[in-house]
Amino acid sequence: MTAEPDLRHHGDAEVRTPGLVDLAVNVRTGTPPEWLRDRLAATLGDLAAYPDPAAARAAVAARHRRPVDEVLLTSGAAEAFVLLARVLRPRRATVVHPQFTEPEAALRDAGHTVHRVVLDAADGFRLTPGAVPDEADLVVIGNPTNPTSVLHPAEAVAALARPGRTLVVDEAFMDAVPGEPASLAETRDLPGQVVVLRSLTKTWGLAGLRIGYVLGPAALIAELAAAQPLWPVSTPALAAAEACSTPAALAEAEDAARLTAAHREHLLKGLADVPGARVHGEPAASFVLLRLPDAAEVRLRLRDAGYAVRRGDTFPGLGPDWLRIAVRDEPTTDRFLTALAAAVSPA
């Protein structure tokens, strides 16, 4: 019998050993930028007052061209998964895998039975028509998907929406895609309840600050807000949400996404020369999923060489022959590729 994957394993566990080069966590390096650090530091004088989310909520709403009552600020996207699991009462909750495991873990913790739809590597992990059963009244999907890095077309994801169903789209990595062509963040006319989750963690380097948000129908947003504790988002996190929603910040994020795309192509070109290595599908995010014989052993050899990569066997639908590799600058990637070649052929 195949063991259940550890849904609570996350990439930060791979880098707790000091001195490792981090290719396991998908946070953009060199972040937060100095201007954002200054903005956060400026809030320290306001910490005696309770947080007021009004300005940040309005800024996020304007950024996505939605009414304010369709925005909920959360303590990272992880809190949003917990809130949804506590508020919704699905008869058949369905999670599309391989993907970030926290949504399923939150649903199970809340007592829901979770049904899995596992996309096939042979299909490039693409969302195929009919993959999600009609009876699913809660569907959770990532786009672009962690860990596959596959970007599903907006039309394919939107086709999952229907009356009586809540469709939850995790777009935590969407701002790593130039132009965000597949985002549903500004789409408000689909049937059923469509909920989009976003995070500021990855592009802006704010994993320790915990800031994300939910976009969705006003009635559901109100229910989720009622399930939150008082003052769930700190004053510095609110300042980050407001600052990262400005036109200047969005332009900087777009430039970063284009640079990431170039760095990703460099990584993919190098991986193509690694014996036995194969990337399924077309990566679109700030990481690449790699299938490699004896990947579990290769990962340990890479650690010995000073590099941390994300194991793949904790994602439903994958196994020990998968590794997730974060996109980094070209010099770091070149050094990693040299280490990887040695790890694949240790003799």
Disulfide bonds with the S-S distance in Angstrom:
none
